[in-house]
Amino acid sequence: MFCVHHRDLRQRKRRLTRVFGELGFAVEWVETYHPRDVDTWDHPPIAAVSIQASSCGLKHRQIIRRQIDEEIGLIVVFEDDVQLPKTFAPDLDRYLDEFAALGGELLMIGSGNAFHAPDVTPDRSVYLAPLPRTRATHAYALTLAGARVLWPFVEQLNRPIDLAMDRAVQDVGLTMCWVEPGVRQGTLDRWQMSTIPENRVPGDRKRVLKRLLRLRHVDPASD
């Protein structure tokens, strides 16, 4: 398991370290490609997006490259604003079993962009994606076969990582599945401030500050 992390946001790492520990997960933090270090990057920033979005995408690319280099059969990747329920450990086992049964290569565990599978039934959680769209990248699983299919679309990354994944699905048929209901993302739910400027909307800062003040009033130790 890997977690993409912007190392300036120490409170996010503290929170998720606690959550991962409670779930029994051993997770490797990926903190490379800091915007301040852009002159040392081994890949140029993505021209069409902010330096922050480039940093995030290149962390994902680094994980995929490592999966291929080390021939890791399956990886699970999170971003540092993922919201994992207390039941996520057994949930994940079930998701991965269903994913394997469907012959999937890329499993979007997180939900986003209002994309949902139709005809959801109570006896299953994983569905073949009805649209060639990856929803959001705050939680996903990728097989080694899927990584090898995806790599040509991310080797020279020229678009956000989710759009590169979309291209692999659309152009060469990378087999994608969605989890329903998917896990949530703090920045998409507007209670965490995104580090990526193009993902922010008016009022984000005010909403985040109000929530933090409310949490600290209830629990001074809250992150």
Secondary structure as a PSIPRED ss2 file (coil, helix, strand):
# PSIPRED VFORMAT (PSIPRED V4.0)

   1 M C   1.000  0.000  0.000
   2 F E   0.000  0.000  1.000
   3 C E   0.000  0.000  1.000
   4 V E   0.000  0.000  1.000
   5 H C   1.000  0.000  0.000
   6 H C   1.000  0.000  0.000
   7 R C   1.000  0.000  0.000
   8 D C   1.000  0.000  0.000
   9 L C   1.000  0.000  0.000
  10 R H   0.000  1.000  0.000
  11 Q H   0.000  1.000  0.000
  12 R H   0.000  1.000  0.000
  13 K H   0.000  1.000  0.000
  14 R H   0.000  1.000  0.000
  15 R H   0.000  1.000  0.000
  16 L H   0.000  1.000  0.000
  17 T H   0.000  1.000  0.000
  18 R H   0.000  1.000  0.000
  19 V H   0.000  1.000  0.000
  20 F H   0.000  1.000  0.000
  21 G H   0.000  1.000  0.000
  22 E H   0.000  1.000  0.000
  23 L H   0.000  1.000  0.000
  24 G C   1.000  0.000  0.000
  25 F C   1.000  0.000  0.000
  26 A C   1.000  0.000  0.000
  27 V C   1.000  0.000  0.000
  28 E E   0.000  0.000  1.000
  29 W E   0.000  0.000  1.000
  30 V E   0.000  0.000  1.000
  31 E C   1.000  0.000  0.000
  32 T C   1.000  0.000  0.000
  33 Y C   1.000  0.000  0.000
  34 H C   1.000  0.000  0.000
  35 P H   0.000  1.000  0.000
  36 R H   0.000  1.000  0.000
  37 D H   0.000  1.000  0.000
  38 V H   0.000  1.000  0.000
  39 D H   0.000  1.000  0.000
  40 T H   0.000  1.000  0.000
  41 W C   1.000  0.000  0.000
  42 D C   1.000  0.000  0.000
  43 H C   1.000  0.000  0.000
  44 P C   1.000  0.000  0.000
  45 P C   1.000  0.000  0.000
  46 I C   1.000  0.000  0.000
  47 A C   1.000  0.000  0.000
  48 A C   1.000  0.000  0.000
  49 V C   1.000  0.000  0.000
  50 S C   1.000  0.000  0.000
  51 I H   0.000  1.000  0.000
  52 Q H   0.000  1.000  0.000
  53 A H   0.000  1.000  0.000
  54 S H   0.000  1.000  0.000
  55 S H   0.000  1.000  0.000
  56 C H   0.000  1.000  0.000
  57 G H   0.000  1.000  0.000
  58 L H   0.000  1.000  0.000
  59 K H   0.000  1.000  0.000
  60 H H   0.000  1.000  0.000
  61 R H   0.000  1.000  0.000
  62 Q H   0.000  1.000  0.000
  63 I H   0.000  1.000  0.000
  64 I H   0.000  1.000  0.000
  65 R H   0.000  1.000  0.000
  66 R H   0.000  1.000  0.000
  67 Q H   0.000  1.000  0.000
  68 I H   0.000  1.000  0.000
  69 D H   0.000  1.000  0.000
  70 E H   0.000  1.000  0.000
  71 E C   1.000  0.000  0.000
  72 I C   1.000  0.000  0.000
  73 G C   1.000  0.000  0.000
  74 L E   0.000  0.000  1.000
  75 I E   0.000  0.000  1.000
  76 V E   0.000  0.000  1.000
  77 V E   0.000  0.000  1.000
  78 F E   0.000  0.000  1.000
  79 E E   0.000  0.000  1.000
  80 D C   1.000  0.000  0.000
  81 D C   1.000  0.000  0.000
  82 V E   0.000  0.000  1.000
  83 Q E   0.000  0.000  1.000
  84 L C   1.000  0.000  0.000
  85 P C   1.000  0.000  0.000
  86 K C   1.000  0.000  0.000
  87 T C   1.000  0.000  0.000
  88 F H   0.000  1.000  0.000
  89 A H   0.000  1.000  0.000
  90 P H   0.000  1.000  0.000
  91 D H   0.000  1.000  0.000
  92 L H   0.000  1.000  0.000
  93 D H   0.000  1.000  0.000
  94 R H   0.000  1.000  0.000
  95 Y H   0.000  1.000  0.000
  96 L H   0.000  1.000  0.000
  97 D H   0.000  1.000  0.000
  98 E H   0.000  1.000  0.000
  99 F H   0.000  1.000  0.000
 100 A H   0.000  1.000  0.000
 101 A H   0.000  1.000  0.000
 102 L C   1.000  0.000  0.000
 103 G C   1.000  0.000  0.000
 104 G C   1.000  0.000  0.000
 105 E C   1.000  0.000  0.000
 106 L E   0.000  0.000  1.000
 107 L E   0.000  0.000  1.000
 108 M E   0.000  0.000  1.000
 109 I E   0.000  0.000  1.000
 110 G E   0.000  0.000  1.000
 111 S C   1.000  0.000  0.000
 112 G C   1.000  0.000  0.000
 113 N C   1.000  0.000  0.000
 114 A C   1.000  0.000  0.000
 115 F C   1.000  0.000  0.000
 116 H C   1.000  0.000  0.000
 117 A C   1.000  0.000  0.000
 118 P C   1.000  0.000  0.000
 119 D C   1.000  0.000  0.000
 120 V C   1.000  0.000  0.000
 121 T C   1.000  0.000  0.000
 122 P C   1.000  0.000  0.000
 123 D C   1.000  0.000  0.000
 124 R C   1.000  0.000  0.000
 125 S C   1.000  0.000  0.000
 126 V E   0.000  0.000  1.000
 127 Y E   0.000  0.000  1.000
 128 L E   0.000  0.000  1.000
 129 A C   1.000  0.000  0.000
 130 P C   1.000  0.000  0.000
 131 L C   1.000  0.000  0.000
 132 P C   1.000  0.000  0.000
 133 R C   1.000  0.000  0.000
 134 T C   1.000  0.000  0.000
 135 R C   1.000  0.000  0.000
 136 A C   1.000  0.000  0.000
 137 T C   1.000  0.000  0.000
 138 H C   1.000  0.000  0.000
 139 A E   0.000  0.000  1.000
 140 Y E   0.000  0.000  1.000
 141 A E   0.000  0.000  1.000
 142 L E   0.000  0.000  1.000
 143 T E   0.000  0.000  1.000
 144 L H   0.000  1.000  0.000
 145 A H   0.000  1.000  0.000
 146 G H   0.000  1.000  0.000
 147 A H   0.000  1.000  0.000
 148 R H   0.000  1.000  0.000
 149 V H   0.000  1.000  0.000
 150 L H   0.000  1.000  0.000
 151 W H   0.000  1.000  0.000
 152 P H   0.000  1.000  0.000
 153 F H   0.000  1.000  0.000
 154 V H   0.000  1.000  0.000
 155 E C   1.000  0.000  0.000
 156 Q C   1.000  0.000  0.000
 157 L C   1.000  0.000  0.000
 158 N C   1.000  0.000  0.000
 159 R C   1.000  0.000  0.000
 160 P C   1.000  0.000  0.000
 161 I H   0.000  1.000  0.000
 162 D H   0.000  1.000  0.000
 163 L H   0.000  1.000  0.000
 164 A H   0.000  1.000  0.000
 165 M H   0.000  1.000  0.000
 166 D H   0.000  1.000  0.000
 167 R H   0.000  1.000  0.000
 168 A H   0.000  1.000  0.000
 169 V H   0.000  1.000  0.000
 170 Q H   0.000  1.000  0.000
 171 D H   0.000  1.000  0.000
 172 V H   0.000  1.000  0.000
 173 G C   1.000  0.000  0.000
 174 L C   1.000  0.000  0.000
 175 T C   1.000  0.000  0.000
 176 M E   0.000  0.000  1.000
 177 C E   0.000  0.000  1.000
 178 W E   0.000  0.000  1.000
 179 V E   0.000  0.000  1.000
 180 E E   0.000  0.000  1.000
 181 P E   0.000  0.000  1.000
 182 G E   0.000  0.000  1.000
 183 V E   0.000  0.000  1.000
 184 R E   0.000  0.000  1.000
 185 Q E   0.000  0.000  1.000
 186 G C   1.000  0.000  0.000
 187 T C   1.000  0.000  0.000
 188 L C   1.000  0.000  0.000
 189 D C   1.000  0.000  0.000
 190 R C   1.000  0.000  0.000
 191 W C   1.000  0.000  0.000
 192 Q C   1.000  0.000  0.000
 193 M C   1.000  0.000  0.000
 194 S C   1.000  0.000  0.000
 195 T C   1.000  0.000  0.000
 196 I C   1.000  0.000  0.000
 197 P H   0.000  1.000  0.000
 198 E H   0.000  1.000  0.000
 199 N H   0.000  1.000  0.000
 200 R C   1.000  0.000  0.000
 201 V C   1.000  0.000  0.000
 202 P C   1.000  0.000  0.000
 203 G C   1.000  0.000  0.000
 204 D H   0.000  1.000  0.000
 205 R H   0.000  1.000  0.000
 206 K H   0.000  1.000  0.000
 207 R H   0.000  1.000  0.000
 208 V H   0.000  1.000  0.000
 209 L H   0.000  1.000  0.000
 210 K H   0.000  1.000  0.000
 211 R H   0.000  1.000  0.000
 212 L H   0.000  1.000  0.000
 213 L H   0.000  1.000  0.000
 214 R H   0.000  1.000  0.000
 215 L H   0.000  1.000  0.000
 216 R H   0.000  1.000  0.000
 217 H H   0.000  1.000  0.000
 218 V H   0.000  1.000  0.000
 219 D C   1.000  0.000  0.000
 220 P C   1.000  0.000  0.000
 221 A C   1.000  0.000  0.000
 222 S C   1.000  0.000  0.000
 223 D C   1.000  0.000  0.000
